[in-house]
């Protein structure tokens, strides 16, 4: 089963992402209303990344550009959505036996991080080595351009 999100416009549902099905494919859908999160329910403080970063990683061999739960093929964002829909720990453990309690704790902390930050934080992780080389090159170029200050 694939979970997609969208917005209802009359008899049409506009999805946030492509469903990956051919045009005209017949499907069966179940509609579940999602209430917007009230502003007061937003976390006052973003949890430190140390609480979730080791368990929710980027692995382009599994899922390019998205975090997964370490040691699995499970999308962190999809699991955060399921948590947001009220799935219990037992429901998630039954559906995904590879999850651990530590994974669910990490997902809960991760879910408290605003979506915009979640989607961009660490997006460069796969290019970290290239980024380090570029930063070192930039520092060297700046050193060359500095003027000597006379004593």
N, CA, C and O atoms as a DFTB+ gen file, in Angstrom:
604 C
 N C O
     1  1       0.856      -1.185       0.000
     2  2       0.000       0.000       0.000
     3  2       0.893       1.235       0.000
     4  3       1.882       1.289       0.731
     5  1       0.551       2.212      -0.807
     6  2       1.284       3.461      -0.889
     7  2       0.429       4.561      -0.296
     8  3      -0.763       4.659      -0.586
     9  1       1.047       5.397       0.544
    10  2       0.322       6.511       1.129
    11  2       0.780       7.793       0.443
    12  3       1.962       8.136       0.478
    13  1      -0.154       8.491      -0.175
    14  2       0.128       9.766      -0.811
    15  2      -0.756      10.822      -0.166
    16  3      -1.811      10.507       0.385
    17  1      -0.324      12.067      -0.236
    18  2      -1.106      13.159       0.328
    19  2      -1.512      14.111      -0.776
    20  3      -0.821      14.253      -1.784
    21  1      -2.634      14.752      -0.570
    22  2      -3.111      15.684      -1.573
    23  2      -4.210      16.566      -1.012
    24  3      -4.502      16.548       0.184
    25  1      -4.812      17.340      -1.907
    26  2      -5.869      18.268      -1.546
    27  2      -7.061      18.014      -2.457
    28  3      -6.900      17.830      -3.664
    29  1      -8.248      18.005      -1.881
    30  2      -9.468      17.778      -2.649
    31  2      -9.921      19.090      -3.286
    32  3     -10.009      20.124      -2.624
    33  1     -10.203      19.021      -4.579
    34  2     -10.766      20.144      -5.337
    35  2     -11.997      19.596      -6.053
    36  3     -11.891      19.082      -7.167
    37  1     -13.167      19.705      -5.416
    38  2     -14.381      19.144      -6.016
    39  2     -14.259      17.630      -6.118
    40  3     -14.114      16.948      -5.103
    41  1     -14.317      17.096      -7.350
    42  2     -14.221      15.650      -7.555
    43  2     -12.790      15.221      -7.907
    44  3     -12.554      14.069      -8.268
    45  1     -11.851      16.145      -7.799
    46  2     -10.454      15.858      -8.147
    47  2      -9.597      15.947      -6.895
    48  3      -9.834      16.791      -6.031
    49  1      -8.603      15.077      -6.801
    50  2      -7.635      15.137      -5.706
    51  2      -6.276      15.478      -6.314
    52  3      -5.755      14.732      -7.142
    53  1      -5.717      16.590      -5.903
    54  2      -4.401      17.016      -6.384
    55  2      -3.351      16.447      -5.434
    56  3      -3.292      16.820      -4.262
    57  1      -2.520      15.534      -5.956
    58  2      -1.506      14.880      -5.138
    59  2      -0.259      15.736      -5.042
    60  3       0.059      16.483      -5.967
    61  1       0.452      15.631      -3.924
    62  2       1.687      16.385      -3.720
    63  2       2.844      15.784      -4.506
    64  3       3.843      16.462      -4.747
    65  1       2.725      14.528      -4.908
    66  2       3.794      13.872      -5.655
    67  2       3.185      12.936      -6.686
    68  3       2.005      12.593      -6.606
    69  1       3.980      12.534      -7.636
    70  2       3.520      11.605      -8.664
    71  2       3.265      10.238      -8.046
    72  3       4.075       9.778      -7.241
    73  1       2.163       9.570      -8.395
    74  2       1.891       8.251      -7.822
    75  2       2.701       7.139      -8.474
    76  3       2.746       6.027      -7.950
    77  1       3.342       7.415      -9.606
    78  2       4.143       6.388     -10.262
    79  2       3.315       5.351     -10.997
    80  3       3.764       4.223     -11.202
    81  1       2.117       5.724     -11.392
    82  2       1.229       4.821     -12.130
    83  2       1.004       5.378     -13.533
    84  3       1.088       6.588     -13.741
    85  1       0.724       4.515     -14.482
    86  2       0.454       5.022     -15.832
    87  2      -0.846       5.822     -15.874
    88  3      -1.775       5.573     -15.105
    89  1      -0.888       6.775     -16.777
    90  2      -2.090       7.604     -16.962
    91  2      -3.285       6.704     -17.252
    92  3      -3.186       5.781     -18.060
    93  1      -4.401       6.966     -16.605
    94  2      -5.619       6.196     -16.832
    95  2      -5.725       4.929     -15.989
    96  3      -6.715       4.203     -16.088
    97  1      -4.716       4.654     -15.160
    98  2      -4.727       3.460     -14.306
    99  2      -5.877       3.553     -13.304
   100  3      -6.015       4.561     -12.610
   101  1      -6.693       2.519     -13.225
   102  2      -7.763       2.480     -12.234
   103  2      -7.154       2.163     -10.865
   104  3      -6.268       1.316     -10.755
   105  1      -7.631       2.842      -9.835
   106  2      -7.148       2.617      -8.472
   107  2      -8.329       2.671      -7.511
   108  3      -9.387       3.212      -7.832
   109  1      -8.130       2.109      -6.342
   110  2      -9.098       2.238      -5.254
   111  2      -8.442       3.110      -4.201
   112  3      -7.269       2.919      -3.880
   113  1      -9.183       4.063      -3.662
   114  2      -8.604       4.946      -2.660
   115  2      -9.464       4.972      -1.416
   116  3     -10.674       4.755      -1.468
   117  1      -8.819       5.241      -0.304
   118  2      -9.498       5.489       0.954
   119  2      -9.139       6.903       1.343
   120  3      -7.962       7.263       1.342
   121  1     -10.117       7.705       1.674
   122  2      -9.857       9.100       2.007
   123  2      -9.905       9.253       3.524
   124  3     -10.851       8.825       4.184
   125  1      -8.858       9.874       4.052
   126  2      -8.795      10.153       5.476
   127  2      -8.508      11.629       5.641
   128  3      -7.525      12.145       5.109
   129  1      -9.363      12.301       6.375
   130  2      -9.203      13.733       6.582
   131  2      -7.998      13.983       7.487
   132  3      -7.840      13.323       8.514
   133  1      -7.149      14.940       7.103
   134  2      -6.000      15.318       7.914
   135  2      -6.228      16.740       8.391
   136  3      -6.353      17.664       7.588
   137  1      -6.280      16.906       9.683
   138  2      -6.485      18.231      10.252
   139  2      -5.152      18.974      10.262
   140  3      -4.122      18.384      10.588
   141  1      -5.157      20.259       9.909
   142  2      -3.908      21.017       9.971
   143  2      -3.422      21.107      11.412
   144  3      -4.225      21.185      12.343
   145  1      -2.118      21.095      11.589
   146  2      -1.541      21.190      12.921
   147  2      -1.682      22.614      13.414
   148  3      -1.203      23.545      12.765
   149  1      -2.343      22.802      14.570
   150  2      -2.472      24.168      15.083
   151  2      -1.099      24.737      15.429
   152  3      -0.199      24.004      15.840
   153  1      -0.950      26.037      15.260
   154  2       0.321      26.695      15.533
   155  2       0.770      26.440      16.962
   156  3       1.964      26.274      17.211
   157  1      -0.164      26.406      17.907
   158  2       0.199      26.186      19.306
   159  2       0.801      24.804      19.533
   160  3       1.510      24.593      20.518
   161  1       0.524      23.851      18.623
   162  2       1.062      22.499      18.788
   163  2       2.477      22.372      18.234
   164  3       3.124      21.343      18.428
   165  1       2.967      23.412      17.544
   166  2       4.317      23.365      17.009
   167  2       5.314      23.417      18.157
   168  3       5.079      24.109      19.147
   169  1       6.411      22.703      18.040
   170  2       7.378      22.699      19.134
   171  2       7.982      24.084      19.343
   172  3       8.279      24.799      18.386
   173  1       8.158      24.449      20.609
   174  2       8.774      25.729      20.915
   175  2      10.266      25.667      20.626
   176  3      10.895      26.680      20.322
   177  1      10.819      24.472      20.725
   178  2      12.246      24.294      20.517
   179  2      12.479      23.093      19.609
   180  3      11.873      22.039      19.800
   181  1      13.335      23.247      18.647
   182  2      13.669      22.146      17.751
   183  2      14.589      21.199      18.508
   184  3      15.585      21.638      19.083
   185  1      14.270      19.893      18.519
   186  2      15.132      18.966      19.263
   187  2      16.517      18.883      18.632
   188  3      16.660      19.013      17.416
   189  1      17.536      18.665      19.463
   190  2      18.897      18.557      18.924
   191  2      19.008      17.395      17.945
   192  3      18.391      16.348      18.137
   193  1      19.795      17.589      16.898
   194  2      19.939      16.556      15.874
   195  2      20.559      15.280      16.432
   196  3      20.366      14.202      15.869
   197  1      21.295      15.387      17.523
   198  2      21.916      14.197      18.113
   199  2      20.872      13.158      18.515
   200  3      21.189      11.975      18.640
   201  1      19.628      13.596      18.720
   202  2      18.583      12.671      19.156
   203  2      18.052      11.802      18.024
   204  3      17.389      10.797      18.280
   205  1      18.331      12.170      16.782
   206  2      17.788      11.389      15.660
   207  2      18.749      11.173      14.498
   208  3      18.529      10.269      13.692
   209  1      19.790      11.959      14.388
   210  2      20.621      11.927      13.183
   211  2      21.352      10.598      12.964
   212  3      21.549      10.196      11.818
   213  1      21.750       9.919      14.017
   214  2      22.468       8.650      13.856
   215  2      21.571       7.527      13.348
   216  3      22.059       6.577      12.737
   217  1      20.265       7.625      13.593
   218  2      19.351       6.551      13.209
   219  2      18.633       6.825      11.899
   220  3      18.160       5.893      11.249
   221  1      18.543       8.096      11.498
   222  2      17.839       8.474      10.274
   223  2      18.875       9.053       9.322
   224  3      19.339      10.178       9.504
   225  1      19.230       8.284       8.320
   226  2      20.388       8.601       7.486
   227  2      20.005       8.741       6.013
   228  3      18.905       8.371       5.603
   229  1      20.936       9.281       5.231
   230  2      20.801       9.305       3.782
   231  2      21.546       8.097       3.224
   232  3      22.688       7.839       3.604
   233  1      20.909       7.367       2.335
   234  2      21.562       6.257       1.629
   235  2      20.984       6.227       0.225
   236  3      19.906       5.678      -0.003
   237  1      21.715       6.828      -0.724
   238  2      21.195       6.951      -2.085
   239  2      21.004       5.601      -2.755
   240  3      20.252       5.500      -3.725
   241  1      21.666       4.561      -2.261
   242  2      21.471       3.225      -2.830
   243  2      20.094       2.680      -2.467
   244  3      19.571       1.797      -3.148
   245  1      19.510       3.206      -1.397
   246  2      18.189       2.746      -0.951
   247  2      17.102       3.715      -1.412
   248  3      16.125       3.303      -2.038
   249  1      17.270       4.999      -1.103
   250  2      16.251       6.002      -1.433
   251  2      16.951       7.341      -1.629
   252  3      17.305       8.013      -0.660
   253  1      17.143       7.713      -2.863
   254  2      17.901       8.930      -3.181
   255  2      17.200      10.179      -2.663
   256  3      16.002      10.369      -2.870
   257  1      17.970      11.027      -1.985
   258  2      17.473      12.324      -1.553
   259  2      16.542      12.320      -0.362
   260  3      16.005      13.367      -0.003
   261  1      16.338      11.181       0.257
   262  2      15.455      11.113       1.430
   263  2      16.128      10.333       2.537
   264  3      16.936       9.437       2.291
   265  1      15.783      10.688       3.756
   266  2      16.294       9.940       4.906
   267  2      15.565       8.606       5.010
   268  3      14.380       8.492       4.698
   269  1      16.309       7.609       5.456
   270  2      15.734       6.306       5.762
   271  2      16.106       5.952       7.195
   272  3      16.999       6.560       7.785
   273  1      15.420       4.970       7.741
   274  2      15.800       4.441       9.042
   275  2      16.995       3.537       8.810
   276  3      16.935       2.610       8.001
   277  1      18.083       3.809       9.524
   278  2      19.345       3.078       9.348
   279  2      19.115       1.574       9.442
   280  3      18.443       1.089      10.352
   281  1      19.689       0.843       8.482
   282  2      19.585      -0.608       8.466
   283  2      18.294      -1.135       7.860
   284  3      18.037      -2.338       7.883
   285  1      17.471      -0.223       7.312
   286  2      16.206      -0.629       6.686
   287  2      16.088       0.052       5.329
   288  3      16.991       0.771       4.902
   289  1      14.983      -0.177       4.668
   290  2      14.664       0.507       3.420
   291  2      13.459       1.430       3.634
   292  3      12.777       1.792       2.676
   293  1      13.199       1.808       4.887
   294  2      12.001       2.568       5.243
   295  2      12.261       4.075       5.213
   296  3      13.230       4.561       5.797
   297  1      11.386       4.801       4.530
   298  2      11.465       6.252       4.448
   299  2      11.083       6.883       5.782
   300  3      10.022       6.598       6.337
   301  1      11.962       7.743       6.287
   302  2      11.675       8.430       7.548
   303  2      10.440       9.321       7.415
   304  3       9.610       9.373       8.323
   305  1      10.319      10.017       6.291
   306  2       9.163      10.913       6.099
   307  2       7.848      10.136       6.078
   308  3       6.856      10.582       6.655
   309  1       7.832       8.982       5.420
   310  2       6.601       8.178       5.379
   311  2       6.219       7.709       6.778
   312  3       5.040       7.693       7.131
   313  1       7.213       7.327       7.570
   314  2       6.927       6.874       8.935
   315  2       6.479       8.033       9.821
   316  3       5.617       7.856      10.682
   317  1       7.055       9.213       9.617
   318  2       6.622      10.394      10.363
   319  2       5.155      10.686      10.040
   320  3       4.378      11.043      10.925
   321  1       4.786      10.534       8.776
   322  2       3.390      10.735       8.378
   323  2       2.487       9.750       9.101
   324  3       1.431      10.130       9.606
   325  1       2.895       8.488       9.154
   326  2       2.090       7.483       9.848
   327  2       1.966       7.810      11.332
   328  3       0.890       7.650      11.908
   329  1       3.041       8.260      11.953
   330  2       2.963       8.672      13.357
   331  2       1.980       9.827      13.518
   332  3       1.191       9.862      14.463
   333  1       2.041      10.774      12.577
   334  2       1.137      11.927      12.617
   335  2      -0.321      11.549      12.441
   336  3      -1.213      12.268      12.891
   337  1      -0.564      10.419      11.785
   338  2      -1.936       9.951      11.588
   339  2      -2.425       9.122      12.770
   340  3      -3.537       8.595      12.752
   341  1      -1.582       9.011      13.799
   342  2      -2.014       8.335      15.025
   343  2      -1.674       6.862      15.117
   344  3      -2.216       6.160      15.971
   345  1      -0.786       6.372      14.255
   346  2      -0.396       4.960      14.341
   347  2       0.309       4.725      15.679
   348  3       1.171       5.507      16.079
   349  1      -0.061       3.657      16.355
   350  2       0.570       3.326      17.636
   351  2       1.897       2.614      17.391
   352  3       2.179       2.160      16.282
   353  1       2.700       2.527      18.440
   354  2       3.964       1.792      18.339
   355  2       3.697       0.351      17.914
   356  3       4.391      -0.180      17.047
   357  1       2.712      -0.272      18.512
   358  2       2.406      -1.671      18.184
   359  2       2.005      -1.826      16.720
   360  3       2.401      -2.789      16.064
   361  1       1.216      -0.876      16.209
   362  2       0.825      -0.918      14.792
   363  2       2.064      -0.845      13.896
   364  3       2.191      -1.592      12.926
   365  1       2.963       0.060      14.239
   366  2       4.171       0.226      13.423
   367  2       5.099      -0.976      13.534
   368  3       5.693      -1.392      12.539
   369  1       5.231      -1.541      14.736
   370  2       6.075      -2.733      14.901
   371  2       5.507      -3.921      14.121
   372  3       6.260      -4.722      13.568
   373  1       4.178      -4.031      14.079
   374  2       3.558      -5.113      13.304
   375  2       3.779      -4.890      11.801
   376  3       4.104      -5.824      11.068
   377  1       3.599      -3.655      11.361
   378  2       3.744      -3.351       9.935
   379  2       5.206      -3.387       9.484
   380  3       5.505      -3.755       8.347
   381  1       6.109      -3.003      10.381
   382  2       7.538      -2.906      10.043
   383  2       8.362      -3.568      11.147
   384  3       8.906      -2.872      12.003
   385  1       8.462      -4.890      11.142
   386  2       9.146      -5.597      12.225
   387  2      10.627      -5.231      12.355
   388  3      11.236      -5.507      13.389
   389  1      11.211      -4.621      11.333
   390  2      12.622      -4.251      11.414
   391  2      12.856      -3.007      12.286
   392  3      13.999      -2.708      12.634
   393  1      11.790      -2.282      12.641
   394  2      11.933      -1.097      13.486
   395  2      12.237      -1.486      14.935
   396  3      11.815      -2.536      15.419
   397  1      12.981      -0.606      15.608
   398  2      13.264      -0.788      17.036
   399  2      12.631       0.369      17.801
   400  3      12.183       1.348      17.204
   401  1      12.600       0.251      19.112
   402  2      12.083       1.333      19.945
   403  2      12.924       2.591      19.744
   404  3      12.391       3.700      19.713
   405  1      14.240       2.416      19.607
   406  2      15.133       3.556      19.377
   407  2      14.815       4.245      18.053
   408  3      14.901       5.468      17.950
   409  1      14.445       3.456      17.036
   410  2      14.052       4.035      15.748
   411  2      12.814       4.908      15.916
   412  3      12.759       6.021      15.392
   413  1      11.825       4.408      16.641
   414  2      10.591       5.183      16.836
   415  2      10.862       6.448      17.650
   416  3      10.296       7.503      17.363
   417  1      11.723       6.347      18.658
   418  2      12.088       7.543      19.428
   419  2      12.729       8.575      18.503
   420  3      12.392       9.758      18.553
   421  1      13.659       8.118      17.657
   422  2      14.330       9.024      16.717
   423  2      13.314       9.653      15.764
   424  3      13.391      10.847      15.475
   425  1      12.372       8.861      15.278
   426  2      11.344       9.383      14.365
   427  2      10.482      10.440      15.049
   428  3      10.106      11.434      14.427
   429  1      10.168      10.229      16.323
   430  2       9.359      11.219      17.048
   431  2      10.115      12.536      17.212
   432  3       9.530      13.608      17.052
   433  1      11.399      12.465      17.526
   434  2      12.198      13.695      17.624
   435  2      12.296      14.373      16.261
   436  3      12.155      15.591      16.146
   437  1      12.537      13.571      15.240
   438  2      12.646      14.085      13.876
   439  2      11.341      14.765      13.448
   440  3      11.369      15.794      12.774
   441  1      10.219      14.198      13.833
   442  2       8.909      14.747      13.470
   443  2       8.687      16.135      14.069
   444  3       7.911      16.925      13.531
   445  1       9.359      16.434      15.169
   446  2       9.200      17.744      15.814
   447  2       9.978      18.843      15.098
   448  3       9.756      20.028      15.344
   449  1      10.889      18.448      14.212
   450  2      11.647      19.427      13.436
   451  2      10.730      19.934      12.313
   452  3      10.112      19.123      11.623
   453  1      10.629      21.245      12.115
   454  2       9.766      21.761      11.038
   455  2      10.113      21.130       9.686
   456  3      11.280      20.891       9.377
   457  1       9.088      20.871       8.903
   458  2       9.234      20.152       7.630
   459  2      10.272      20.793       6.718
   460  3      11.084      20.082       6.126
   461  1      10.267      22.099       6.590
   462  2      11.221      22.768       5.713
   463  2      12.662      22.476       6.094
   464  3      13.513      22.270       5.228
   465  1      12.930      22.460       7.378
   466  2      14.277      22.157       7.848
   467  2      14.578      20.679       7.637
   468  3      15.689      20.328       7.239
   469  1      13.603      19.806       7.899
   470  2      13.818      18.363       7.697
   471  2      14.198      18.067       6.258
   472  3      15.080      17.249       5.998
   473  1      13.539      18.727       5.329
   474  2      13.759      18.420       3.914
   475  2      15.097      18.955       3.404
   476  3      15.641      18.415       2.441
   477  1      15.639      20.006       4.028
   478  2      16.890      20.563       3.550
   479  2      18.086      20.151       4.379
   480  3      19.200      20.095       3.857
   481  1      17.892      19.864       5.649
   482  2      19.004      19.542       6.539
   483  2      19.738      18.300       6.062
   484  3      19.161      17.215       5.997
   485  1      20.981      18.462       5.738
   486  2      21.787      17.322       5.330
   487  2      21.572      16.896       3.898
   488  3      22.081      15.853       3.487
   489  1      20.832      17.672       3.123
   490  2      20.588      17.278       1.730
   491  2      21.892      17.195       0.951
   492  3      21.962      16.509      -0.069
   493  1      22.916      17.880       1.416
   494  2      24.227      17.856       0.767
   495  2      25.075      16.702       1.279
   496  3      26.220      16.559       0.851
   497  1      24.556      15.875       2.179
   498  2      25.361      14.843       2.843
   499  2      26.091      13.939       1.858
   500  3      27.229      13.545       2.111
   501  1      25.454      13.605       0.744
   502  2      26.093      12.723      -0.225
   503  2      27.274      13.397      -0.905
   504  3      28.155      12.722      -1.439
   505  1      27.295      14.727      -0.887
   506  2      28.367      15.477      -1.530
   507  2      29.324      16.084      -0.511
   508  3      30.042      17.031      -0.832
   509  1      29.346      15.556       0.711
   510  2      30.135      16.151       1.784
   511  2      31.613      16.236       1.423
   512  3      32.252      17.248       1.715
   513  1      32.171      15.210       0.802
   514  2      33.593      15.220       0.455
   515  2      33.883      16.317      -0.562
   516  3      34.865      17.048      -0.432
   517  1      33.023      16.430      -1.573
   518  2      33.194      17.483      -2.578
   519  2      33.053      18.859      -1.940
   520  3      33.794      19.782      -2.276
   521  1      32.109      18.995      -1.025
   522  2      31.900      20.270      -0.343
   523  2      33.141      20.626       0.475
   524  3      33.571      21.780       0.463
   525  1      33.722      19.660       1.186
   526  2      34.943      19.913       1.966
   527  2      36.077      20.382       1.066
   528  3      36.795      21.319       1.416
   529  1      36.249      19.744      -0.090
   530  2      37.303      20.148      -1.027
   531  2      37.077      21.585      -1.510
   532  3      38.014      22.379      -1.588
   533  1      35.834      21.899      -1.829
   534  2      35.512      23.247      -2.303
   535  2      35.794      24.284      -1.224
   536  3      36.360      25.339      -1.512
   537  1      35.404      23.995       0.014
   538  2      35.634      24.940       1.105
   539  2      37.127      25.144       1.347
   540  3      37.562      26.270       1.588
   541  1      37.921      24.070       1.287
   542  2      39.375      24.189       1.457
   543  2      39.960      25.036       0.331
   544  3      40.798      25.900       0.589
   545  1      39.539      24.809      -0.899
   546  2      40.004      25.582      -2.041
   547  2      39.655      27.062      -1.865
   548  3      40.477      27.935      -2.141
   549  1      38.431      27.339      -1.406
   550  2      37.983      28.714      -1.194
   551  2      38.830      29.404      -0.126
   552  3      39.216      30.561      -0.293
   553  1      39.121      28.702       0.968
   554  2      39.964      29.285       2.022
   555  2      41.350      29.636       1.482
   556  3      41.878      30.707       1.779
   557  1      41.930      28.750       0.702
   558  2      43.254      28.998       0.121
   559  2      43.225      30.205      -0.803
   560  3      44.145      31.023      -0.783
   561  1      42.186      30.325      -1.605
   562  2      42.061      31.465      -2.526
   563  2      41.964      32.772      -1.739
   564  3      42.544      33.784      -2.133
   565  1      41.242      32.746      -0.643
   566  2      41.111      33.960       0.177
   567  2      42.451      34.340       0.795
   568  3      42.788      35.522       0.866
   569  1      43.212      33.356       1.239
   570  2      44.533      33.629       1.818
   571  2      45.432      34.299       0.795
   572  3      46.168      35.228       1.126
   573  1      45.377      33.832      -0.454
   574  2      46.207      34.402      -1.507
   575  2      45.845      35.854      -1.794
   576  3      46.711      36.641      -2.175
   577  1      44.592      36.214      -1.617
   578  2      44.126      37.567      -1.936
   579  2      44.345      38.554      -0.789
   580  3      44.241      39.764      -0.995
   581  1      44.644      38.062       0.409
   582  2      44.836      38.963       1.558
   583  2      46.112      39.779       1.396
   584  3      47.124      39.292       0.893
   585  1      46.041      40.985       1.819
   586  2      47.227      41.828       1.810
   587  2      47.988      41.656       3.122
   588  3      47.396      41.476       4.186
   589  1      49.270      41.713       3.020
   590  2      50.104      41.647       4.220
   591  2      49.934      42.948       4.995
   592  3      49.900      44.026       4.401
   593  1      49.829      42.856       6.276
   594  2      49.729      44.056       7.122
   595  2      51.121      44.314       7.689
   596  3      51.727      43.444       8.314
   597  1      51.596      45.490       7.462
   598  2      52.940      45.847       7.935
   599  2      52.914      46.016       9.434
   600  3      51.964      46.589       9.967
   601  1      53.961      45.518      10.159
   602  2      54.007      45.654      11.619
   603  2      54.281      47.061      12.058
   604  3      54.350      47.331      13.257
